[in-house]
Amino acid sequence: TVCIASKVKDTRSQGSKLMNIIICGAGRVGSTIAKMLIEQNHSITMIDQSSEDIQKINETLDVKAIVGKATSPAILEKANTKDADMIIAVTRNDEINMLICQIAFSLFQVPKKIARIRFQEYLDPKYSGLFNRENLPIDYIISPEIEIAKSIQRKLEAPGALDNVPFAENKIRLLEILIDDKCSIHGINLNELTKKFPKLNAYILGVIRDNKFVIMKKKDQLQLNDKAYVMVNSSQMQETLTVFGHNEKISNKMLIIGGGNIGFNLAKNIEQAFESARVKIIEKDKTRAEYIANELNDTIVINGNGLDEDVLNEANIDEVETVLALTNDDEDNLMVSVIVEKFSKDKRTMALINKPNYSLLQSSLKIDDLIDPRMSTVSSILKHVHKGTIENAYTILNGEYEVIEADIIETSELINKQLKDSNLPDEIRIGAILRDKEVIIPSSSYVFQKDDTIVLLSKRDQLPTVENMFRISSI
């Protein structure tokens, strides 16, 4: 059933351990993480060699900002690293990020160390022994290219959704769905949807409307242009999208422009996940094209420029259903999407965009999906800020809300309580539960049990309550 959670005011104190976190690298990812963690009341110190970047941070964020090399023991001392709970190394250089974690551990015994690493060879499973306490003491490695490739693959699996995020052993999905004029359920009270679709195992957490997140109540209605966040049983993904007016088919013929790490990882994932898919890659660097052609099994690799119409014709652009522009150049990615639109209006276009201002061009250029690599990286880092039974986190509206997966452990105060008696504040909503491989969309009489895996929505300032509920700490 389509379900709306009951709400009860929270009366408890919210005590959660706030952390001292050092972020090395004040670029887009570093500054976005800093902004989100400050809003969760953590104490942040930022280090970067660029005085210009540090000045920008100083003007916009309430952090301690230091100009200098993050590999310098003296600079780390100045940053009070001995009292840090966590260090996050997101400079532009993999080796520097590794060295930062090594020094933070060897000299200052920092308990939790996260590094962004891009070079794919370091991530090869046969070299996994490199990253441990004895060698390179990095607790979590974030690879943006791998994360983005996974994120795009999820979008391809649910073509009517803007996003599709797996939780709870892949048994539960969070779908982001645009409410357009094909959606027959807008304008209907949400509690009426239960009667209309009794077999649908779905829960509407809320919508983004006018750039604000709105948590939905029983008598609320979906409106045109809402972006709805819907929790579903994974086995009902297609039925749910159909109810919301999206009948787009999964593409079998795909063209990737750009055979860099993202394009290459995506092609590899598609080969494993989509048996019937036919994938082509256009890569302009001859050496790179030869390398990825050798590494991939079923993907056709064409050496050429994706902006060249002759090359696109060679790739049989007429037959292609989805075009993914994944080069390192934002302008090229936008131009590819415009050229593809000229060939056919029926193709789905997805473009990788690093500069945030380009998102304003999405509707005028008729691009179906803009992919922001920064948010994939930020989401994967943020889930490591939580500890204990919190397994997974997905951020909405730059981290204003998080969707979190957590387990009910013996010490949780929720055990044997009904949902309606659980004192949850308005801004926390339980979306779905996995219990013994069964997916449950909870009603108000649902009773929590030990080992339940809960997927919930929480406003950022309620995260301490979430951490209390599940009896976990932040590090």
C-alpha positions as CSV (number, residue, x, y, z in Angstrom):
1,T,0.0,0.0,0.0
2,V,1.0,3.6,-0.5
3,C,1.6,4.7,3.0
4,I,2.0,7.9,5.0
5,A,3.8,7.7,8.3
6,S,2.3,8.8,11.6
7,K,4.1,11.6,13.4
8,V,4.7,12.1,17.0
9,K,6.5,15.1,18.5
10,D,10.0,14.4,19.9
11,T,10.5,15.0,23.6
12,R,14.0,13.6,24.2
13,S,17.3,15.4,24.5
14,Q,19.5,15.1,21.5
15,G,23.0,14.3,22.6
16,S,25.5,13.1,20.0
17,K,29.2,13.2,19.9
18,L,30.3,16.1,17.7
19,M,33.6,15.7,16.0
20,N,36.8,17.6,15.2
21,I,37.3,17.0,11.5
22,I,40.2,18.1,9.3
23,I,39.5,18.5,5.6
24,C,42.6,18.7,3.3
25,G,41.7,20.3,0.0
26,A,39.4,23.3,-0.3
27,G,38.0,22.6,-3.9
28,R,34.4,22.0,-4.7
29,V,34.2,18.6,-2.9
30,G,36.1,19.7,0.2
31,S,34.1,22.9,0.6
32,T,30.8,21.1,0.0
33,I,31.6,18.5,2.7
34,A,32.7,21.2,5.1
35,K,29.4,23.1,4.6
36,M,27.4,20.0,5.3
37,L,29.4,19.0,8.4
38,I,29.3,22.5,9.8
39,E,25.5,22.4,9.5
40,Q,25.6,19.2,11.6
41,N,27.6,21.2,14.2
42,H,30.9,19.4,13.8
43,S,34.1,21.5,14.2
44,I,35.9,21.8,10.9
45,T,39.5,22.8,10.0
46,M,40.4,23.2,6.4
47,I,43.9,23.1,4.9
48,D,44.9,24.0,1.3
49,Q,48.0,25.4,-0.4
50,S,45.8,27.9,-2.4
51,S,45.5,31.1,-0.4
52,E,42.7,32.1,-2.8
53,D,40.6,29.0,-2.0
54,I,41.2,29.4,1.7
55,Q,40.1,33.0,1.5
56,K,36.9,32.0,-0.2
57,I,36.3,29.4,2.5
58,N,37.0,32.0,5.2
59,E,34.5,34.4,3.7
60,T,31.7,31.8,3.4
61,L,32.1,29.1,6.1
62,D,32.6,29.1,9.9
63,V,35.8,27.0,9.9
64,K,39.4,27.3,11.0
65,A,41.2,27.7,7.6
66,I,44.9,27.2,7.2
67,V,47.1,28.0,4.1
68,G,49.8,25.4,3.7
69,K,50.8,21.8,2.7
70,A,48.6,19.2,4.4
71,T,51.6,16.8,4.2
72,S,53.6,19.2,6.5
73,P,53.8,17.9,10.1
74,A,54.1,21.5,11.3
75,I,50.9,22.5,9.4
76,L,49.1,19.4,10.7
77,E,50.2,20.4,14.2
78,K,48.9,23.9,13.7
79,A,45.6,22.3,12.7
80,N,45.5,20.5,16.1
81,T,45.5,17.1,14.4
82,K,46.3,15.3,17.6
83,D,42.7,16.1,18.7
84,A,41.1,15.2,15.4
85,D,38.5,12.4,15.2
86,M,38.8,12.2,11.4
87,I,40.9,13.5,8.5
88,I,39.4,13.7,5.0
89,A,42.0,14.1,2.2
90,V,40.4,15.4,-1.0
91,T,43.3,17.3,-2.7
92,R,43.7,16.9,-6.4
93,N,46.6,14.5,-6.0
94,D,46.2,10.8,-5.1
95,E,49.7,10.4,-3.7
96,I,49.3,13.5,-1.5
97,N,46.0,12.2,-0.2
98,M,47.7,8.9,0.7
99,L,50.6,10.6,2.4
100,I,48.3,12.9,4.4
101,C,46.6,9.8,5.9
102,Q,50.0,8.2,6.6
103,I,51.3,11.2,8.5
104,A,48.0,11.8,10.3
105,F,48.2,8.2,11.6
106,S,51.9,7.9,12.3
107,L,52.5,11.2,14.0
108,F,49.0,12.1,15.4
109,Q,47.1,8.7,15.7
110,V,44.0,10.1,14.0
111,P,41.4,7.3,14.3
112,K,39.5,7.7,11.0
113,K,41.2,8.5,7.7
114,I,39.4,9.0,4.4
115,A,41.2,9.5,1.0
116,R,39.9,10.3,-2.4
117,I,41.9,8.2,-4.9
118,R,41.4,8.4,-8.6
119,F,44.2,6.3,-10.2
120,Q,42.5,3.0,-11.1
121,E,45.6,0.8,-10.6
122,Y,45.6,1.6,-6.9
123,L,42.0,0.3,-6.7
124,D,42.8,-3.0,-8.3
125,P,41.7,-5.8,-5.9
126,K,45.1,-7.5,-6.3
127,Y,46.8,-4.5,-4.6
128,S,44.2,-4.3,-1.8
129,G,46.9,-5.2,0.8
130,L,48.4,-1.8,0.2
131,F,45.8,-0.1,2.4
132,N,46.0,-1.3,6.0
133,R,47.5,-0.2,9.3
134,E,51.0,-1.7,8.5
135,N,51.3,-0.2,5.0
136,L,49.0,2.8,4.1
137,P,46.6,3.3,7.0
138,I,43.5,4.6,5.1
139,D,40.2,3.5,6.5
140,Y,38.0,4.4,3.5
141,I,38.9,5.1,-0.1
142,I,36.6,7.1,-2.2
143,S,36.9,6.7,-5.9
144,P,34.7,9.4,-7.7
145,E,34.9,7.7,-11.0
146,I,33.7,4.3,-9.7
147,E,30.9,6.0,-7.6
148,I,29.7,8.0,-10.6
149,A,29.7,5.0,-12.9
150,K,27.6,3.1,-10.3
151,S,25.2,6.1,-10.0
152,I,24.7,6.3,-13.8
153,Q,24.2,2.5,-14.0
154,R,21.4,2.9,-11.4
155,K,19.7,5.6,-13.5
156,L,19.9,3.3,-16.6
157,E,18.2,0.5,-14.6
158,A,15.2,2.8,-13.8
159,P,14.9,5.0,-17.0
160,G,11.8,6.9,-15.8
161,A,13.5,7.9,-12.5
162,L,15.8,10.9,-12.0
163,D,17.7,8.7,-9.5
164,N,17.6,5.2,-8.2
165,V,19.4,4.3,-5.0
166,P,19.7,0.8,-3.5
167,F,19.4,0.1,0.2
168,A,19.1,-3.0,2.4
169,E,20.9,-5.6,0.4
170,N,19.4,-4.1,-2.8
171,K,15.9,-5.1,-1.6
172,I,14.7,-1.5,-1.1
173,R,15.1,1.3,-3.6
174,L,14.7,5.1,-3.3
175,L,13.4,6.5,-6.5
176,E,13.5,10.2,-7.4
177,I,10.6,10.8,-9.8
178,L,9.5,13.9,-11.8
179,I,5.8,14.5,-11.6
180,D,4.9,15.6,-15.1
181,D,1.7,15.8,-17.1
182,K,1.8,12.0,-17.8
183,C,1.4,11.4,-14.1
184,S,-2.3,10.5,-13.4
185,I,-1.9,10.7,-9.6
186,H,-1.1,14.3,-9.1
187,G,-4.0,16.2,-7.5
188,I,-5.1,13.2,-5.5
189,N,-4.8,13.1,-1.6
190,L,-2.0,10.7,-0.7
191,N,-4.2,8.7,1.6
192,E,-6.6,8.0,-1.4
193,L,-3.7,6.4,-3.2
194,T,-3.7,3.4,-0.8
195,K,-7.2,2.6,-1.9
196,K,-6.4,3.1,-5.6
197,F,-3.3,1.0,-5.6
198,P,-3.7,-1.6,-2.8
199,K,-1.0,-3.9,-4.1
200,L,1.7,-1.2,-4.5
201,N,4.4,-1.5,-1.8
202,A,5.6,2.2,-1.9
203,Y,6.0,5.1,0.4
204,I,6.2,8.8,-0.6
205,L,8.8,10.4,1.7
206,G,8.4,13.9,0.3
207,V,9.0,16.2,-2.7
208,I,11.3,18.9,-3.8
209,R,9.0,21.8,-4.7
210,D,10.2,25.4,-5.5
211,N,13.8,24.3,-4.4
212,K,12.5,23.3,-0.9
213,F,12.0,19.8,0.5
214,V,8.4,19.2,1.6
215,I,7.6,16.2,3.9
216,M,4.1,15.0,2.7
217,K,1.1,14.5,5.0
218,K,-1.9,12.3,4.4
219,K,-4.1,15.0,2.8
220,D,-1.3,16.5,0.7
221,Q,-1.3,16.1,-3.0
222,L,1.5,15.8,-5.6
223,Q,1.8,18.8,-7.9
224,L,3.2,19.1,-11.4
225,N,7.0,19.6,-11.5
226,D,7.4,18.1,-8.0
227,K,10.4,15.8,-7.7
228,A,9.0,13.0,-5.5
229,Y,11.2,10.7,-3.4
230,V,9.5,7.3,-3.2
231,M,10.7,4.3,-1.2
232,V,9.8,1.1,-3.0
233,N,10.3,-2.7,-2.8
234,S,12.9,-3.3,-5.5
235,S,10.8,-6.0,-7.1
236,Q,8.1,-3.3,-7.8
237,M,10.3,-0.6,-9.3
238,Q,8.7,-0.8,-12.8
239,E,5.1,-0.9,-11.5
240,T,5.8,2.1,-9.3
241,L,7.2,4.1,-12.2
242,T,4.2,3.2,-14.3
243,V,1.8,4.5,-11.5
244,F,3.7,7.7,-11.7
245,G,3.3,7.9,-15.4
246,H,6.7,6.8,-16.5
247,N,6.8,3.9,-19.0
248,E,10.2,4.5,-20.4
249,K,11.9,1.2,-21.4
250,I,15.4,0.2,-20.3
251,S,17.8,1.1,-23.1
252,N,19.6,-1.8,-24.9
253,K,21.6,0.3,-27.3
254,M,23.9,2.8,-25.6
255,L,26.7,5.2,-26.9
256,I,29.3,6.5,-24.4
257,I,31.3,9.6,-25.5
258,G,34.6,9.6,-23.6
259,G,36.5,6.5,-22.6
260,G,38.0,7.9,-19.4
261,N,37.7,6.2,-16.0
262,I,33.9,7.0,-15.8
263,G,33.0,5.8,-19.3
264,F,35.3,2.7,-19.0
265,N,33.9,1.7,-15.5
266,L,30.3,2.3,-16.7
267,A,30.8,0.1,-19.8
268,K,32.4,-2.6,-17.6
269,N,29.4,-2.5,-15.2
270,I,26.9,-2.6,-18.1
271,E,28.6,-5.7,-19.6
272,Q,28.1,-7.4,-16.2
273,A,24.6,-6.2,-15.4
274,F,22.7,-5.9,-18.7
275,E,23.0,-9.1,-20.8
276,S,21.2,-7.8,-23.8
277,A,22.9,-4.3,-23.9
278,R,25.0,-3.3,-26.8
279,V,27.5,-0.6,-25.9
280,K,29.8,1.6,-28.0
281,I,32.4,4.0,-26.8
282,I,33.9,6.9,-28.8
283,E,37.3,7.9,-27.4
284,K,39.5,10.4,-29.2
285,D,42.9,9.4,-27.7
286,K,44.2,6.4,-29.8
287,T,46.3,4.8,-27.0
288,R,43.4,5.0,-24.5
289,A,41.0,3.6,-27.1
290,E,43.2,0.6,-27.7
291,Y,43.6,0.1,-23.9
292,I,39.9,0.1,-23.1
293,A,39.2,-2.1,-26.2
294,N,41.5,-4.7,-24.8
295,E,40.0,-4.5,-21.3
296,L,36.3,-4.7,-22.3
297,N,34.7,-7.9,-23.7
298,D,31.5,-6.9,-25.6
299,T,31.9,-3.2,-26.0
300,I,32.8,-1.7,-29.4
301,V,35.4,1.1,-29.1
302,I,35.7,3.7,-31.9
303,N,38.7,6.0,-32.0
304,G,37.5,9.5,-32.9
305,N,35.9,12.8,-31.8
306,G,32.3,12.5,-30.4
307,L,31.6,16.0,-31.7
308,D,32.3,14.8,-35.3
309,E,29.0,13.9,-37.1
310,D,30.9,11.4,-39.3
311,V,32.1,9.6,-36.3
312,L,28.6,9.6,-34.8
313,N,27.3,8.1,-38.0
314,E,30.0,5.5,-37.9
315,A,28.7,4.6,-34.4
316,N,25.1,4.2,-35.9
317,I,23.8,7.1,-33.9
318,D,20.3,6.5,-35.5
319,E,19.9,3.2,-33.7
320,V,21.2,4.4,-30.3
321,E,18.6,4.8,-27.6
322,T,20.7,6.5,-24.9
323,V,23.8,8.8,-25.3
324,L,26.1,9.4,-22.3
325,A,28.5,12.3,-22.7
326,L,31.2,11.6,-20.2
327,T,34.3,13.4,-21.3
328,N,36.4,15.6,-19.0
329,D,35.2,18.7,-20.8
330,D,31.8,20.1,-19.7
331,E,31.4,22.2,-22.9
332,D,32.0,19.1,-25.1
333,N,29.5,17.1,-23.1
334,L,26.8,19.8,-23.6
335,M,27.6,20.1,-27.3
336,V,27.4,16.3,-27.8
337,S,23.9,16.4,-26.3
338,V,22.9,19.3,-28.6
339,I,24.2,17.5,-31.7
340,V,22.4,14.2,-30.6
341,E,19.1,16.2,-30.2
342,K,19.6,17.2,-33.9
343,F,19.7,13.6,-35.0
344,S,16.7,12.5,-33.1
345,K,14.3,13.8,-30.4
346,D,13.6,10.4,-29.0
347,K,17.1,9.6,-27.6
348,R,17.8,9.9,-23.9
349,T,20.8,12.2,-23.3
350,M,22.9,12.2,-20.1
351,A,25.8,14.7,-19.6
352,L,28.6,14.9,-17.0
353,I,28.9,18.5,-15.7
354,N,31.4,19.8,-13.2
355,K,30.5,23.5,-13.3
356,P,27.3,24.0,-11.2
357,N,26.0,26.9,-13.3
358,Y,25.6,24.7,-16.4
359,S,22.6,23.0,-14.7
360,L,20.6,26.1,-15.6
361,L,21.0,25.1,-19.3
362,Q,19.5,21.7,-18.8
363,S,15.9,22.4,-20.0
364,S,16.8,24.8,-22.8
365,L,19.3,22.3,-24.2
366,K,16.8,19.5,-23.7
367,I,19.2,17.2,-21.8
368,D,17.4,14.5,-19.9
369,D,20.0,14.1,-17.1
370,L,22.9,16.2,-15.8
371,I,25.3,14.2,-13.7
372,D,27.1,16.2,-10.9
373,P,30.2,14.2,-9.9
374,R,30.7,16.3,-6.8
375,M,27.5,15.0,-5.1
376,S,28.4,11.3,-5.7
377,T,31.7,11.9,-4.0
378,V,30.2,13.9,-1.2
379,S,27.4,11.3,-0.5
380,S,30.0,8.5,-0.4
381,I,32.1,10.5,2.1
382,L,29.2,11.5,4.3
383,K,28.1,7.9,4.9
384,H,31.5,7.3,6.6
385,V,31.0,10.2,9.0
386,H,28.2,8.1,10.7
387,K,29.3,5.0,12.6
388,G,28.0,1.9,14.1
389,T,24.9,0.5,12.6
390,I,24.4,3.2,9.9
391,E,25.3,1.5,6.7
392,N,24.4,3.9,3.9
393,A,23.5,7.5,3.4
394,Y,22.1,9.5,0.4
395,T,21.9,13.3,0.5
396,I,19.0,15.4,-0.8
397,L,19.3,19.2,-1.5
398,N,23.0,19.4,-0.8
399,G,22.7,17.5,2.5
400,E,19.7,19.3,4.0
401,Y,18.1,15.9,4.3
402,E,19.7,12.4,4.4
403,V,18.2,9.0,3.6
404,I,19.9,6.6,5.9
405,E,20.0,2.8,6.4
406,A,20.5,1.6,9.9
407,D,20.0,-1.6,11.9
408,I,18.1,-2.0,15.2
409,I,20.5,-3.4,17.7
410,E,19.8,-4.8,21.2
411,T,20.4,-1.4,23.0
412,S,18.1,0.6,20.7
413,E,15.2,2.2,22.6
414,L,12.9,1.4,19.6
415,I,12.8,-2.4,20.2
416,N,9.2,-3.7,20.8
417,K,7.7,-0.2,20.3
418,Q,5.0,0.6,17.9
419,L,5.9,3.3,15.3
420,K,3.1,5.6,16.6
421,D,4.7,5.4,20.2
422,S,8.3,5.9,19.1
423,N,8.5,9.7,19.7
424,L,9.8,10.4,16.3
425,P,10.0,14.1,15.4
426,D,8.3,15.5,12.3
427,E,11.5,15.6,10.3
428,I,12.3,11.9,10.6
429,R,10.2,9.5,8.5
430,I,10.6,5.7,8.5
431,G,10.3,4.7,4.8
432,A,10.8,1.0,4.7
433,I,12.0,-2.0,6.7
434,L,13.8,-5.2,5.7
435,R,13.0,-8.1,8.1
436,D,14.2,-11.6,7.3
437,K,14.4,-10.7,3.5
438,E,10.8,-9.3,3.6
439,V,10.3,-5.6,2.7
440,I,7.7,-3.9,4.9
441,I,6.2,-0.4,4.3
442,P,5.3,0.3,7.9
443,S,1.9,1.4,9.2
444,S,1.5,3.3,12.5
445,S,1.0,0.0,14.4
446,Y,4.3,-1.5,13.1
447,V,6.5,-2.9,16.0
448,F,10.3,-2.5,15.8
449,Q,12.3,-5.7,16.3
450,K,16.0,-6.5,16.9
451,D,17.9,-6.9,13.6
452,D,15.4,-5.0,11.5
453,T,17.1,-2.9,8.8
454,I,15.4,0.5,8.7
455,V,15.6,3.0,5.8
456,L,14.6,6.5,7.0
457,L,14.6,10.1,6.0
458,S,16.1,12.6,8.4
459,K,16.5,16.4,8.3
460,R,20.1,17.3,8.9
461,D,19.5,18.9,12.4
462,Q,17.8,15.6,13.5
463,L,20.8,13.4,12.8
464,P,21.8,13.4,16.5
465,T,18.3,12.0,17.3
466,V,18.8,9.3,14.7
467,E,22.2,8.4,16.2
468,N,20.6,8.3,19.7
469,M,17.7,6.1,18.4
470,F,20.1,3.5,17.0
471,R,22.5,3.8,20.0
472,I,25.5,4.7,17.9
473,S,28.2,7.3,18.0
474,S,29.6,9.4,15.1
475,I,33.1,7.9,14.9
